[in-house]
Amino acid sequence: MKVSDSAQQFREQIAGYVTFMRRIWIPGVCVVLCVIMVGGVVWYMQTSPRFEISRIGIRGHVRLTPQAIVEHLNLPRHTNIFHVRLHDIQQKVESLPWIRHADVFRQFPDKLSIIVTEREPFALVKLDELYLIDRDGVILGSLASGSAIRLPIITGSLLTQLNENGVSSQLQEAFHALDDVMQHPLLQHVRKIRLECSENVAFLVSDTSPEIRLSLKTYQQGLQRLEKIYADLPKDTLASIDLRFEKRIVVTQHKESQS
């Protein structure tokens, strides 16, 4: 009887041990198999030629060509689509002067898509030569000889704050204000702008029209006053209309008209 009880206890111990091992071993094996499978999939995705970037699609470009953007990226051949950091690609595209913003997406299995927003030149600045510039003060490049671009030319002492490394906040604010002024119907076709300081800016629409002088700090009020008087002025005889002062408008005639 004692032998039978001992055998029964031994069998129960063995059964308990087997059950315990099953509870541990089976989930453990499943976890290991899952890790191996996931690792295999990851390894395949990162090494398979199927996921090498073979196409770069670019949308939103106007002046820059897709080829110029792709050449600037200079991605090595056989680059795996999972190895590229989208933020790094975005920053590199945005380092191009003409690009204001870029969005970069993966399109599996082998394509990068880039949507760009280009900067808009709003004027030419006269430095050592004529340069295209946007309203934020970013120099977009020199004006090519024979270019058909027709934009107002900005000159003046305030441009000394402009260089290829950036622009002062004062000059950037001035450019923003100039861009707003140029939306006004009377100044939409301005040809020349002389920017001495924020309080002293001269606009010339044509060789026969009077020079319009404004302060960029009060240009909205100045333009409102100009609207009220401009139609009644003898513009052919006027040299300038000065709207910089709060309570008066100074109108100057050509010298030949005064004699």
C-alpha positions in Angstrom: 0.0 0.0 0.0 2.8 2.4 0.9 4.6 1.5 -2.4 1.4 2.3 -4.3 1.0 5.6 -2.6 4.6 6.6 -3.3 4.2 5.7 -6.9 1.1 7.8 -7.1 2.8 10.7 -5.5 5.7 10.4 -7.9 3.3 10.3 -10.9 1.6 13.4 -9.6 4.9 15.2 -9.2 5.9 14.3 -12.7 2.5 15.4 -14.1 2.8 18.7 -12.1 6.3 19.3 -13.4 5.2 18.6 -17.0 2.2 21.0 -16.6 4.5 23.6 -15.1 7.0 23.2 -18.0 4.2 23.4 -20.6 3.0 26.7 -19.1 6.4 28.2 -19.3 7.9 26.5 -22.3 5.1 26.8 -24.8 4.6 30.6 -24.3 8.4 31.0 -24.3 8.8 29.1 -27.5 6.0 31.2 -29.0 7.7 34.4 -28.0 11.0 33.2 -29.4 9.4 32.2 -32.7 7.6 35.6 -32.9 10.9 37.5 -32.3 12.6 35.4 -35.0 9.8 36.0 -37.4 9.6 39.8 -36.7 13.4 40.0 -36.9 13.3 38.1 -40.2 10.7 40.5 -41.6 12.7 43.5 -40.5 15.9 42.1 -41.9 14.2 41.5 -45.2 12.7 45.0 -45.4 16.1 46.6 -44.6 18.1 44.5 -47.0 15.8 43.5 -49.9 16.4 45.3 -53.2 12.6 45.7 -53.4 12.8 48.5 -50.8 15.7 50.4 -52.4 14.7 53.9 -53.4 14.3 53.9 -57.2 12.0 56.9 -57.6 11.7 60.4 -56.2 8.5 62.2 -57.0 8.4 66.0 -56.6 5.3 68.2 -56.7 4.7 71.9 -56.2 7.9 73.1 -58.0 7.6 76.1 -60.3 11.1 77.5 -60.9 13.3 74.7 -59.6 13.3 71.5 -61.7 12.9 68.1 -60.1 16.3 67.2 -61.4 17.9 70.1 -59.5 16.2 69.0 -56.3 17.2 65.4 -56.7 20.8 66.3 -57.5 20.9 68.5 -54.4 19.7 65.5 -52.2 22.4 63.3 -53.7 21.0 60.1 -52.2 23.5 57.2 -52.6 22.5 54.4 -54.9 20.7 51.4 -53.4 19.5 53.5 -50.4 16.9 51.6 -48.4 13.7 53.5 -48.0 13.7 52.6 -44.2 17.2 53.9 -43.7 16.4 57.5 -44.7 15.2 60.0 -42.0 12.4 62.0 -43.5 13.3 65.0 -41.3 16.8 65.1 -42.7 15.5 64.9 -46.2 13.1 67.8 -45.4 15.8 70.0 -44.0 18.1 69.3 -47.0 15.4 70.3 -49.5 14.6 73.4 -47.4 18.2 74.4 -47.5 17.7 75.4 -51.1 17.1 79.2 -51.3 14.0 78.8 -53.4 12.3 76.4 -51.1 10.2 77.8 -48.3 8.8 74.5 -47.0 8.9 70.8 -47.9 6.9 67.7 -46.9 8.4 64.3 -47.4 6.6 60.9 -47.5 7.5 57.3 -48.0 5.5 55.5 -50.7 6.2 51.8 -50.4 8.0 49.9 -51.6 10.5 52.2 -53.4 9.4 55.8 -53.8 10.0 59.0 -51.9 7.4 61.8 -52.4 8.3 65.4 -51.8 5.8 68.3 -51.9 7.6 71.7 -52.0 6.4 75.3 -51.5 8.6 77.7 -53.3 9.4 81.2 -52.2 8.0 84.1 -54.3 10.3 86.9 -55.3 8.7 90.2 -54.7 11.5 92.6 -55.7 15.0 93.0 -56.9 17.7 94.5 -54.6 20.6 96.4 -55.9 23.8 95.2 -54.2 27.0 94.5 -56.3 24.4 93.3 -58.9 20.7 92.7 -59.0 19.4 89.9 -56.8 15.9 88.4 -56.5 14.6 88.5 -53.0 11.4 87.4 -51.2 9.5 89.3 -48.6 11.4 87.6 -45.8 14.7 88.9 -47.0 15.9 85.6 -48.4 18.2 86.2 -51.4 17.1 83.8 -54.2 19.9 84.4 -56.6 21.2 87.0 -59.0 19.0 88.1 -62.0 20.1 86.3 -65.1 21.0 88.3 -68.1 18.1 88.7 -70.4 15.6 87.5 -67.8 12.0 88.4 -68.5 11.3 88.9 -64.8 9.8 92.4 -64.1 10.0 93.4 -60.5 10.6 96.7 -58.7 14.2 97.5 -57.9 15.0 98.4 -54.3 18.0 100.6 -53.5 18.9 102.6 -50.4 21.1 102.6 -47.3 18.9 100.2 -45.3 20.1 97.4 -47.7 23.4 97.4 -45.9 21.7 95.2 -43.3 21.2 92.5 -46.0 23.6 89.7 -46.8 23.5 86.0 -47.8 23.7 84.9 -44.1 20.5 86.5 -43.1 18.6 89.7 -42.7 17.9 92.0 -39.7 14.4 92.0 -38.1 14.2 95.7 -39.0 14.8 95.1 -42.7 12.5 92.0 -42.7 9.7 94.1 -41.3 10.4 96.8 -43.9 10.1 94.2 -46.7 6.8 92.9 -45.3 5.5 96.5 -45.3 6.8 97.1 -48.8 5.0 94.0 -50.1 1.8 95.3 -48.5 2.2 98.8 -50.0 2.7 97.2 -53.5 -0.7 95.6 -53.3 -2.3 99.0 -53.4 -3.9 99.9 -56.8 -1.9 103.1 -57.1 1.4 101.3 -56.5 0.9 97.9 -58.0 3.2 98.8 -60.9 5.9 100.5 -59.0 9.3 100.3 -60.8 11.7 101.7 -58.2 11.9 101.9 -54.4 14.4 103.9 -52.5 14.7 102.5 -48.9 16.7 104.9 -46.8 15.1 103.9 -43.5 11.7 102.7 -42.3 10.5 106.3 -42.0 11.8 107.4 -45.4 10.8 105.4 -48.4 10.2 106.7 -52.0 8.2 104.9 -54.7 8.4 105.6 -58.4 5.8 104.1 -60.7 7.0 105.6 -63.9 9.4 108.3 -65.2 6.5 110.7 -65.7 4.7 110.1 -62.4 5.5 111.8 -59.2 7.6 110.1 -56.5 5.5 108.9 -53.6 7.1 109.2 -50.2 5.9 107.2 -47.2 6.8 106.1 -43.7 6.5 102.4 -43.4 5.4 102.9 -39.8 2.3 104.8 -40.9 1.9 103.7 -44.5 -1.8 102.7 -44.2 -2.8 106.2 -43.2 -0.6 107.6 -45.8 -2.2 105.5 -48.6 -5.7 106.5 -47.4 -4.8 110.2 -47.7 -3.2 109.5 -51.1 -6.5 108.0 -52.4 -8.4 111.1 -51.4 -6.2 113.6 -53.3 -4.5 111.6 -56.1 -7.2 111.9 -58.8 -7.3 115.7 -58.5 -3.6 116.3 -58.6 -1.8 117.6 -61.8 0.5 114.6 -61.8 2.4 115.7 -64.9 3.8 118.7 -63.1 4.5 117.1 -59.8 8.0 115.8 -58.7 6.9 114.2 -55.4 4.0 113.7 -53.0 5.3 113.4 -49.4 2.9 111.5 -47.1 5.3 111.0 -44.2 3.9 113.7 -41.9 0.8 113.2 -39.8 -1.0 116.5 -40.3 0.2 117.6 -43.8 1.0 116.5 -47.3 3.9 118.1 -49.0 3.5 118.3 -52.8 6.6 119.4 -54.8 6.5 120.5 -58.4 9.1 119.9 -61.1 11.5 122.8 -61.4 10.5 123.6 -64.9 6.9 123.8 -63.8 7.8 126.4 -61.1 9.5 128.7 -63.6 
